[in-house]
């Protein structure tokens, strides 16, 4: 399965708690922090919910 790199590019200040928890579940803790995950449907769904806060790259 393909891998994706997810990088937080916008702050979570003034965002709903759900979006903050999604980023934490993805393993992102602060601005410009990147993590790599398999491109599973679950991960893609989580990324879709916070797509305005992150940058996604295919690896």
Phi, psi and omega in degrees: 000149182291155177249150176232150175251127182246126181234130177282127182240349177232154183286155176267003176300138178063029177249154178299151180301329179300317181293323177295320179291326177296315178298319178296320179294329176285345179095014180264126187247337182204172181302142177064016175274135182243146174224155177244136180222158169291146182275064178277161178302325180294314179294318180297325177294320178295318179296322179300325181289335182237027185298337179281352180251348187231163171244134184242131178235138172280141181250000000 
